[in-house]
Amino acid sequence: MIAIASDHAGFALKEKLKKHLEENGIEYKDYGTYSEESCDYPVYAKKACAAIIEGECEKAILICGTGIGVSMAANKIKGIRAAVCSETYSAKYTRLHNNANVLCIGARVLGDGLASQIADVFLSTPFEGGKHQRRIDMFE
Ligand code: RB5
């Protein structure tokens, strides 16, 4: 199960990504926001990350205007490894090497086609483990 959440700036892209996930048979839970009315991105980042920490979801996709605000909020939470990705190379390697469990996307940065491709790579790439786990342990 994938958690998905956004603020108002990311709402439209969240709806498009939800459709993309549905088309690919990927189950998700939407933690809001549910409209384009102005809201505070840390609230929604926290809700989706809590779903990971509580074991309800294995990964999350967070969307705000730049992807940066939600990533900062998410990375304050112990056990969350959030990465802002604007291309597929970073999405691949943050899974392989960082075991990132949260993908952060900037809705004002990317079009929905590229955002969907980035999500696909993020969700389908496994963690490599080995020496990379040692490095994660050093900051966890
Ligand atoms: C909202 O205007 C914007 O500040 C927010 O979506 C995000 O980009 C913050 O980092």
Backbone and ligand atoms as CSV (ligand in chain L), in Angstrom:
chain,resi,resn,atom,element,x,y,z
A,1,MET,N,N,0.857,-1.202,0.000
A,1,MET,CA,C,0.000,0.000,0.000
A,1,MET,C,C,0.891,1.250,0.000
A,2,ILE,N,N,0.563,2.188,-0.879
A,2,ILE,CA,C,1.330,3.427,-1.006
A,2,ILE,C,C,0.501,4.577,-0.418
A,3,ALA,N,N,1.127,5.362,0.446
A,3,ALA,CA,C,0.472,6.575,0.943
A,3,ALA,C,C,0.744,7.695,-0.052
A,4,ILE,N,N,-0.254,8.527,-0.293
A,4,ILE,CA,C,-0.047,9.690,-1.159
A,4,ILE,C,C,-0.673,10.905,-0.473
A,5,ALA,N,N,0.022,12.036,-0.538
A,5,ALA,CA,C,-0.488,13.245,0.110
A,5,ALA,C,C,0.128,14.462,-0.555
A,6,SER,N,N,-0.547,15.579,-0.416
A,6,SER,CA,C,-0.046,16.831,-0.999
A,6,SER,C,C,-0.619,18.009,-0.228
A,7,ASP,N,N,-0.085,19.189,-0.529
A,7,ASP,CA,C,-0.750,20.418,-0.100
A,7,ASP,C,C,-1.576,20.921,-1.296
A,8,HIS,N,N,-2.082,22.153,-1.197
A,8,HIS,CA,C,-2.914,22.708,-2.278
A,8,HIS,C,C,-2.148,22.803,-3.596
A,9,ALA,N,N,-0.853,23.138,-3.518
A,9,ALA,CA,C,-0.050,23.293,-4.743
A,9,ALA,C,C,0.133,21.961,-5.453
A,10,GLY,N,N,0.081,20.879,-4.705
A,10,GLY,CA,C,0.284,19.560,-5.287
A,10,GLY,C,C,-0.997,18.801,-5.549
A,11,PHE,N,N,-2.124,19.398,-5.192
A,11,PHE,CA,C,-3.401,18.675,-5.283
A,11,PHE,C,C,-3.685,18.136,-6.696
A,12,ALA,N,N,-3.563,18.988,-7.711
A,12,ALA,CA,C,-3.908,18.560,-9.077
A,12,ALA,C,C,-2.996,17.419,-9.534
A,13,LEU,N,N,-1.708,17.526,-9.211
A,13,LEU,CA,C,-0.783,16.450,-9.601
A,13,LEU,C,C,-1.090,15.181,-8.808
A,14,LYS,N,N,-1.458,15.327,-7.541
A,14,LYS,CA,C,-1.825,14.148,-6.742
A,14,LYS,C,C,-2.972,13.398,-7.414
A,15,GLU,N,N,-3.963,14.127,-7.884
A,15,GLU,CA,C,-5.103,13.462,-8.527
A,15,GLU,C,C,-4.662,12.729,-9.794
A,16,LYS,N,N,-3.744,13.339,-10.555
A,16,LYS,CA,C,-3.246,12.681,-11.776
A,16,LYS,C,C,-2.420,11.441,-11.428
A,17,LEU,N,N,-1.597,11.551,-10.389
A,17,LEU,CA,C,-0.782,10.398,-9.990
A,17,LEU,C,C,-1.647,9.264,-9.457
A,18,LYS,N,N,-2.720,9.600,-8.765
A,18,LYS,CA,C,-3.649,8.577,-8.281
A,18,LYS,C,C,-4.212,7.785,-9.464
A,19,LYS,N,N,-4.600,8.509,-10.510
A,19,LYS,CA,C,-5.146,7.848,-11.704
A,19,LYS,C,C,-4.080,6.930,-12.317
A,20,HIS,N,N,-2.846,7.434,-12.371
A,20,HIS,CA,C,-1.739,6.641,-12.919
A,20,HIS,C,C,-1.528,5.375,-12.089
A,21,LEU,N,N,-1.567,5.500,-10.779
A,21,LEU,CA,C,-1.382,4.328,-9.910
A,21,LEU,C,C,-2.513,3.323,-10.152
A,22,GLU,N,N,-3.732,3.825,-10.248
A,22,GLU,CA,C,-4.894,2.948,-10.495
A,22,GLU,C,C,-4.715,2.186,-11.804
A,23,GLU,N,N,-4.279,2.901,-12.846
A,23,GLU,CA,C,-4.090,2.266,-14.158
A,23,GLU,C,C,-3.035,1.165,-14.104
A,24,ASN,N,N,-2.124,1.283,-13.139
A,24,ASN,CA,C,-1.056,0.293,-13.012
A,24,ASN,C,C,-1.313,-0.715,-11.896
A,25,GLY,N,N,-2.505,-0.681,-11.361
A,25,GLY,CA,C,-2.884,-1.665,-10.343
A,25,GLY,C,C,-2.167,-1.504,-9.018
A,26,ILE,N,N,-1.700,-0.297,-8.734
A,26,ILE,CA,C,-0.989,-0.054,-7.467
A,26,ILE,C,C,-1.963,0.544,-6.454
A,27,GLU,N,N,-2.083,-0.118,-5.314
A,27,GLU,CA,C,-3.013,0.343,-4.274
A,27,GLU,C,C,-2.428,1.512,-3.503
A,28,TYR,N,N,-3.263,2.500,-3.233
A,28,TYR,CA,C,-2.789,3.660,-2.489
A,28,TYR,C,C,-3.856,4.093,-1.491
A,29,LYS,N,N,-3.416,4.896,-0.529
A,29,LYS,CA,C,-4.349,5.541,0.382
A,29,LYS,C,C,-4.050,7.036,0.336
A,30,ASP,N,N,-5.071,7.828,0.152
A,30,ASP,CA,C,-4.927,9.278,0.001
A,30,ASP,C,C,-5.091,9.974,1.358
A,31,TYR,N,N,-4.029,10.616,1.813
A,31,TYR,CA,C,-4.047,11.299,3.114
A,31,TYR,C,C,-4.302,12.797,2.987
A,32,GLY,N,N,-4.849,13.224,1.858
A,32,GLY,CA,C,-5.186,14.633,1.672
A,32,GLY,C,C,-4.033,15.415,1.078
A,33,THR,N,N,-4.205,16.661,0.846
A,33,THR,CA,C,-5.383,17.468,1.015
A,33,THR,C,C,-6.415,17.125,-0.078
A,34,TYR,N,N,-7.631,17.576,0.076
A,34,TYR,CA,C,-8.678,17.146,-0.848
A,34,TYR,C,C,-9.223,18.273,-1.723
A,35,SER,N,N,-8.544,19.407,-1.764
A,35,SER,CA,C,-8.977,20.505,-2.641
A,35,SER,C,C,-7.779,21.445,-2.862
A,36,GLU,N,N,-8.003,22.497,-3.648
A,36,GLU,CA,C,-6.927,23.458,-3.895
A,36,GLU,C,C,-6.953,24.612,-2.894
A,37,GLU,N,N,-7.752,24.472,-1.863
A,37,GLU,CA,C,-7.790,25.508,-0.817
A,37,GLU,C,C,-6.455,25.504,-0.069
A,38,SER,N,N,-5.931,26.705,0.187
A,38,SER,CA,C,-4.616,26.831,0.813
A,38,SER,C,C,-4.543,26.067,2.140
A,39,CYS,N,N,-3.440,25.329,2.311
A,39,CYS,CA,C,-3.262,24.528,3.528
A,39,CYS,C,C,-1.766,24.426,3.831
A,40,ASP,N,N,-1.432,23.721,4.902
A,40,ASP,CA,C,-0.044,23.664,5.380
A,40,ASP,C,C,0.574,22.300,5.084
A,41,TYR,N,N,1.615,22.301,4.231
A,41,TYR,CA,C,2.184,21.019,3.787
A,41,TYR,C,C,2.706,20.121,4.912
A,42,PRO,N,N,3.214,20.648,6.064
A,42,PRO,CA,C,3.706,19.709,7.087
A,42,PRO,C,C,2.610,18.783,7.631
A,43,VAL,N,N,1.373,19.266,7.636
A,43,VAL,CA,C,0.257,18.457,8.148
A,43,VAL,C,C,0.104,17.182,7.321
A,44,TYR,N,N,0.167,17.332,6.008
A,44,TYR,CA,C,-0.089,16.202,5.103
A,44,TYR,C,C,1.138,15.308,4.983
A,45,ALA,N,N,2.326,15.912,5.047
A,45,ALA,CA,C,3.554,15.106,5.053
A,45,ALA,C,C,3.535,14.200,6.282
A,46,LYS,N,N,3.149,14.757,7.424
A,46,LYS,CA,C,3.140,13.990,8.671
A,46,LYS,C,C,2.126,12.838,8.622
A,47,LYS,N,N,0.953,13.104,8.076
A,47,LYS,CA,C,-0.083,12.061,8.005
A,47,LYS,C,C,0.397,10.868,7.181
A,48,ALA,N,N,0.965,11.138,6.010
A,48,ALA,CA,C,1.415,10.039,5.137
A,48,ALA,C,C,2.607,9.314,5.750
A,49,CYS,N,N,3.507,10.054,6.378
A,49,CYS,CA,C,4.677,9.413,7.002
A,49,CYS,C,C,4.258,8.571,8.198
A,50,ALA,N,N,3.269,9.029,8.930
A,50,ALA,CA,C,2.768,8.248,10.072
A,50,ALA,C,C,2.250,6.898,9.590
A,51,ALA,N,N,1.656,6.859,8.417
A,51,ALA,CA,C,1.146,5.599,7.861
A,51,ALA,C,C,2.295,4.620,7.614
A,52,ILE,N,N,3.471,5.133,7.254
A,52,ILE,CA,C,4.645,4.267,7.072
A,52,ILE,C,C,5.136,3.775,8.437
A,53,ILE,N,N,5.299,4.700,9.345
A,53,ILE,CA,C,5.834,4.358,10.671
A,53,ILE,C,C,4.919,3.351,11.382
A,54,GLU,N,N,3.616,3.516,11.191
A,54,GLU,CA,C,2.654,2.603,11.843
A,54,GLU,C,C,2.460,1.293,11.067
A,55,GLY,N,N,3.141,1.166,9.929
A,55,GLY,CA,C,3.102,-0.087,9.180
A,55,GLY,C,C,1.904,-0.248,8.256
A,56,GLU,N,N,1.138,0.828,8.108
A,56,GLU,CA,C,-0.057,0.771,7.254
A,56,GLU,C,C,0.332,0.829,5.760
A,57,CYS,N,N,1.380,1.584,5.478
A,57,CYS,CA,C,1.868,1.742,4.101
A,57,CYS,C,C,3.369,1.483,4.081
A,58,GLU,N,N,3.870,1.019,2.929
A,58,GLU,CA,C,5.314,0.753,2.868
A,58,GLU,C,C,6.110,1.944,2.341
A,59,LYS,N,N,5.487,2.741,1.484
A,59,LYS,CA,C,6.160,3.917,0.927
A,59,LYS,C,C,5.135,5.038,0.813
A,60,ALA,N,N,5.647,6.260,0.555
A,60,ALA,CA,C,4.734,7.393,0.344
A,60,ALA,C,C,5.221,8.253,-0.807
A,61,ILE,N,N,4.261,8.915,-1.417
A,61,ILE,CA,C,4.559,9.957,-2.409
A,61,ILE,C,C,3.974,11.242,-1.851
A,62,LEU,N,N,4.837,12.257,-1.697
A,62,LEU,CA,C,4.411,13.558,-1.178
A,62,LEU,C,C,4.618,14.617,-2.253
A,63,ILE,N,N,3.664,15.518,-2.374
A,63,ILE,CA,C,3.737,16.539,-3.418
A,63,ILE,C,C,3.429,17.905,-2.820
A,64,CYS,N,N,4.298,18.861,-3.088
A,64,CYS,CA,C,3.994,20.266,-2.785
A,64,CYS,C,C,4.468,21.075,-3.999
A,65,GLY,N,N,4.604,22.380,-3.868
A,65,GLY,CA,C,4.985,23.183,-5.023
A,65,GLY,C,C,6.347,22.789,-5.571
A,66,THR,N,N,7.321,22.679,-4.674
A,66,THR,CA,C,8.692,22.345,-5.082
A,66,THR,C,C,9.100,20.920,-4.735
A,67,GLY,N,N,8.373,20.291,-3.834
A,67,GLY,CA,C,8.786,18.991,-3.269
A,67,GLY,C,C,9.708,19.165,-2.076
A,68,ILE,N,N,10.212,20.365,-1.901
A,68,ILE,CA,C,11.230,20.595,-0.859
A,68,ILE,C,C,10.598,20.704,0.533
A,69,GLY,N,N,9.518,21.457,0.639
A,69,GLY,CA,C,8.870,21.626,1.949
A,69,GLY,C,C,8.440,20.290,2.534
A,70,VAL,N,N,7.766,19.471,1.726
A,70,VAL,CA,C,7.320,18.162,2.243
A,70,VAL,C,C,8.511,17.268,2.588
A,71,SER,N,N,9.607,17.402,1.840
A,71,SER,CA,C,10.771,16.555,2.146
A,71,SER,C,C,11.412,16.979,3.465
A,72,MET,N,N,11.470,18.278,3.698
A,72,MET,CA,C,12.041,18.756,4.970
A,72,MET,C,C,11.200,18.286,6.145
A,73,ALA,N,N,9.883,18.411,6.002
A,73,ALA,CA,C,8.978,17.982,7.080
A,73,ALA,C,C,9.095,16.468,7.292
A,74,ALA,N,N,9.119,15.709,6.204
A,74,ALA,CA,C,9.160,14.243,6.307
A,74,ALA,C,C,10.454,13.767,6.954
A,75,ASN,N,N,11.564,14.389,6.586
A,75,ASN,CA,C,12.855,13.920,7.096
A,75,ASN,C,C,13.090,14.235,8.572
A,76,LYS,N,N,12.193,14.987,9.188
A,76,LYS,CA,C,12.265,15.216,10.641
A,76,LYS,C,C,11.754,14.006,11.416
A,77,ILE,N,N,11.074,13.101,10.712
A,77,ILE,CA,C,10.429,11.972,11.382
A,77,ILE,C,C,11.363,10.763,11.358
A,78,LYS,N,N,11.629,10.196,12.536
A,78,LYS,CA,C,12.539,9.055,12.640
A,78,LYS,C,C,12.007,7.869,11.828
A,79,GLY,N,N,12.872,7.313,11.017
A,79,GLY,CA,C,12.476,6.160,10.197
A,79,GLY,C,C,12.053,6.552,8.790
A,80,ILE,N,N,11.932,7.860,8.571
A,80,ILE,CA,C,11.574,8.335,7.228
A,80,ILE,C,C,12.842,8.766,6.490
A,81,ARG,N,N,12.951,8.299,5.259
A,81,ARG,CA,C,14.047,8.720,4.380
A,81,ARG,C,C,13.391,9.244,3.106
A,82,ALA,N,N,13.280,10.561,3.038
A,82,ALA,CA,C,12.548,11.214,1.946
A,82,ALA,C,C,13.520,11.842,0.954
A,83,ALA,N,N,13.239,11.690,-0.323
A,83,ALA,CA,C,14.099,12.243,-1.374
A,83,ALA,C,C,13.261,13.036,-2.377
A,84,VAL,N,N,13.716,14.256,-2.668
A,84,VAL,CA,C,13.081,15.044,-3.732
A,84,VAL,C,C,13.709,14.587,-5.036
A,85,CYS,N,N,12.899,14.180,-5.984
A,85,CYS,CA,C,13.418,13.726,-7.277
A,85,CYS,C,C,12.732,14.478,-8.413
A,86,SER,N,N,13.554,14.963,-9.337
A,86,SER,CA,C,13.026,15.664,-10.511
A,86,SER,C,C,13.408,14.959,-11.798
A,87,GLU,N,N,14.065,13.804,-11.667
A,87,GLU,CA,C,14.403,12.961,-12.826
A,87,GLU,C,C,14.493,11.509,-12.338
A,88,THR,N,N,14.550,10.577,-13.295
A,88,THR,CA,C,14.446,9.166,-12.916
A,88,THR,C,C,15.745,8.599,-12.340
A,89,TYR,N,N,16.895,9.167,-12.695
A,89,TYR,CA,C,18.166,8.640,-12.173
A,89,TYR,C,C,18.177,8.721,-10.649
A,90,SER,N,N,17.800,9.879,-10.112
A,90,SER,CA,C,17.781,10.056,-8.656
A,90,SER,C,C,16.750,9.135,-8.014
A,91,ALA,N,N,15.601,8.977,-8.687
A,91,ALA,CA,C,14.552,8.100,-8.133
A,91,ALA,C,C,15.059,6.662,-8.036
A,92,LYS,N,N,15.823,6.238,-9.042
A,92,LYS,CA,C,16.375,4.878,-9.040
A,92,LYS,C,C,17.409,4.717,-7.922
A,93,TYR,N,N,18.349,5.660,-7.854
A,93,TYR,CA,C,19.457,5.483,-6.912
A,93,TYR,C,C,19.092,5.797,-5.467
A,94,THR,N,N,18.060,6.603,-5.265
A,94,THR,CA,C,17.667,6.818,-3.871
A,94,THR,C,C,16.973,5.576,-3.316
A,95,ARG,N,N,16.448,4.730,-4.187
A,95,ARG,CA,C,15.945,3.423,-3.752
A,95,ARG,C,C,17.116,2.441,-3.589
A,96,LEU,N,N,17.962,2.328,-4.605
A,96,LEU,CA,C,19.055,1.352,-4.565
A,96,LEU,C,C,20.008,1.603,-3.399
A,97,HIS,N,N,20.370,2.865,-3.185
A,97,HIS,CA,C,21.436,3.175,-2.229
A,97,HIS,C,C,20.954,3.762,-0.904
A,98,ASN,N,N,19.851,4.503,-0.905
A,98,ASN,CA,C,19.384,5.155,0.337
A,98,ASN,C,C,18.175,4.461,0.944
A,99,ASN,N,N,17.632,3.473,0.243
A,99,ASN,CA,C,16.378,2.832,0.691
A,99,ASN,C,C,15.336,3.888,1.060
A,100,ALA,N,N,15.238,4.922,0.237
A,100,ALA,CA,C,14.248,5.985,0.496
A,100,ALA,C,C,12.859,5.373,0.556
A,101,ASN,N,N,12.091,5.795,1.543
A,101,ASN,CA,C,10.715,5.285,1.641
A,101,ASN,C,C,9.680,6.360,1.306
A,102,VAL,N,N,10.151,7.569,1.010
A,102,VAL,CA,C,9.237,8.646,0.617
A,102,VAL,C,C,9.799,9.378,-0.606
A,103,LEU,N,N,8.977,9.460,-1.638
A,103,LEU,CA,C,9.318,10.223,-2.843
A,103,LEU,C,C,8.626,11.578,-2.759
A,104,CYS,N,N,9.395,12.648,-2.930
A,104,CYS,CA,C,8.832,14.001,-2.887
A,104,CYS,C,C,8.934,14.616,-4.279
A,105,ILE,N,N,7.827,15.201,-4.724
A,105,ILE,CA,C,7.755,15.743,-6.083
A,105,ILE,C,C,7.258,17.185,-6.038
A,106,GLY,N,N,7.832,18.017,-6.871
A,106,GLY,CA,C,7.409,19.413,-6.986
A,106,GLY,C,C,6.422,19.577,-8.128
A,107,ALA,N,N,5.190,19.869,-7.792
A,107,ALA,CA,C,4.146,19.994,-8.821
A,107,ALA,C,C,4.357,21.224,-9.701
A,108,ARG,N,N,5.079,22.231,-9.153
A,108,ARG,CA,C,5.351,23.433,-9.950
A,108,ARG,C,C,6.662,23.293,-10.717
A,109,VAL,N,N,7.292,22.129,-10.566
A,109,VAL,CA,C,8.585,21.885,-11.215
A,109,VAL,C,C,8.410,20.934,-12.406
A,110,LEU,N,N,7.589,19.908,-12.217
A,110,LEU,CA,C,7.467,18.819,-13.197
A,110,LEU,C,C,6.100,18.749,-13.841
A,111,GLY,N,N,6.065,18.247,-15.052
A,111,GLY,CA,C,4.804,17.885,-15.701
A,111,GLY,C,C,4.347,16.527,-15.187
A,112,ASP,N,N,3.084,16.194,-15.428
A,112,ASP,CA,C,2.570,14.947,-14.857
A,112,ASP,C,C,3.144,13.701,-15.531
A,113,GLY,N,N,3.580,13.813,-16.787
A,113,GLY,CA,C,4.178,12.653,-17.460
A,113,GLY,C,C,5.482,12.248,-16.799
A,114,LEU,N,N,6.355,13.215,-16.592
A,114,LEU,CA,C,7.639,12.923,-15.944
A,114,LEU,C,C,7.420,12.502,-14.486
A,115,ALA,N,N,6.509,13.161,-13.804
A,115,ALA,CA,C,6.222,12.799,-12.407
A,115,ALA,C,C,5.780,11.334,-12.322
A,116,SER,N,N,4.967,10.890,-13.265
A,116,SER,CA,C,4.504,9.494,-13.270
A,116,SER,C,C,5.665,8.534,-13.515
A,117,GLN,N,N,6.555,8.892,-14.437
A,117,GLN,CA,C,7.717,8.030,-14.715
A,117,GLN,C,C,8.613,7.927,-13.492
A,118,ILE,N,N,8.814,9.051,-12.822
A,118,ILE,CA,C,9.645,9.062,-11.611
A,118,ILE,C,C,9.006,8.163,-10.546
A,119,ALA,N,N,7.707,8.280,-10.384
A,119,ALA,CA,C,7.000,7.438,-9.400
A,119,ALA,C,C,7.153,5.957,-9.758
A,120,ASP,N,N,7.030,5.626,-11.043
A,120,ASP,CA,C,7.167,4.227,-11.480
A,120,ASP,C,C,8.537,3.666,-11.107
A,121,VAL,N,N,9.581,4.452,-11.396
A,121,VAL,CA,C,10.948,3.993,-11.093
A,121,VAL,C,C,11.118,3.842,-9.585
A,122,PHE,N,N,10.647,4.831,-8.851
A,122,PHE,CA,C,10.783,4.799,-7.386
A,122,PHE,C,C,10.093,3.561,-6.811
A,123,LEU,N,N,8.894,3.296,-7.277
A,123,LEU,CA,C,8.101,2.208,-6.684
A,123,LEU,C,C,8.559,0.822,-7.123
A,124,SER,N,N,9.298,0.739,-8.227
A,124,SER,CA,C,9.677,-0.590,-8.730
A,124,SER,C,C,11.141,-0.952,-8.468
A,125,THR,N,N,11.909,-0.026,-7.915
A,125,THR,CA,C,13.338,-0.306,-7.706
A,125,THR,C,C,13.579,-0.798,-6.277
A,126,PRO,N,N,14.246,-1.953,-6.131
A,126,PRO,CA,C,14.514,-2.469,-4.784
A,126,PRO,C,C,15.742,-1.797,-4.149
A,127,PHE,N,N,15.880,-1.979,-2.861
A,127,PHE,CA,C,17.071,-1.520,-2.125
A,127,PHE,C,C,18.176,-2.552,-2.345
A,128,GLU,N,N,19.410,-2.064,-2.519
A,128,GLU,CA,C,20.533,-2.960,-2.800
A,128,GLU,C,C,21.098,-3.591,-1.537
A,129,GLY,N,N,20.927,-2.936,-0.400
A,129,GLY,CA,C,21.430,-3.491,0.863
A,129,GLY,C,C,22.946,-3.413,0.959
A,130,GLY,N,N,23.558,-4.356,1.708
A,130,GLY,CA,C,25.013,-4.438,1.844
A,130,GLY,C,C,25.599,-3.187,2.461
A,131,LYS,N,N,26.631,-2.648,1.815
A,131,LYS,CA,C,27.334,-1.476,2.365
A,131,LYS,C,C,26.403,-0.266,2.494
A,132,HIS,N,N,25.345,-0.263,1.688
A,132,HIS,CA,C,24.417,0.876,1.740
A,132,HIS,C,C,23.608,0.868,3.033
A,133,GLN,N,N,23.322,-0.335,3.540
A,133,GLN,CA,C,22.623,-0.419,4.833
A,133,GLN,C,C,23.527,0.122,5.943
A,134,ARG,N,N,24.803,-0.173,5.873
A,134,ARG,CA,C,25.742,0.319,6.890
A,134,ARG,C,C,25.719,1.843,6.926
A,135,ARG,N,N,25.695,2.448,5.774
A,135,ARG,CA,C,25.712,3.912,5.694
A,135,ARG,C,C,24.400,4.505,6.214
A,136,ILE,N,N,23.307,3.847,5.927
A,136,ILE,CA,C,22.011,4.309,6.455
A,136,ILE,C,C,22.020,4.196,7.981
A,137,ASP,N,N,22.549,3.073,8.477
A,137,ASP,CA,C,22.616,2.880,9.939
A,137,ASP,C,C,23.401,4.010,10.602
A,138,MET,N,N,24.387,4.543,9.904
A,138,MET,CA,C,25.217,5.621,10.479
A,138,MET,C,C,24.418,6.892,10.737
A,139,PHE,N,N,23.394,7.160,9.918
A,139,PHE,CA,C,22.604,8.370,10.204
A,139,PHE,C,C,21.278,8.079,10.872
A,140,GLU,N,N,20.837,6.829,10.816
A,140,GLU,CA,C,19.581,6.485,11.504
A,140,GLU,C,C,19.817,6.465,13.014
L,1,RB5,C1,C,2.883,26.676,-1.321
L,1,RB5,O1,O,2.738,27.930,-1.886
L,1,RB5,C2,C,4.344,26.254,-1.364
L,1,RB5,O2,O,5.100,27.042,-0.507
L,1,RB5,C3,C,4.472,24.801,-0.985
L,1,RB5,O3,O,3.696,24.029,-1.838
L,1,RB5,C4,C,5.856,24.179,-1.077
L,1,RB5,O4,O,6.423,24.399,-2.331
L,1,RB5,C5,C,6.776,24.458,0.012
L,1,RB5,O5,O,7.911,24.007,0.027
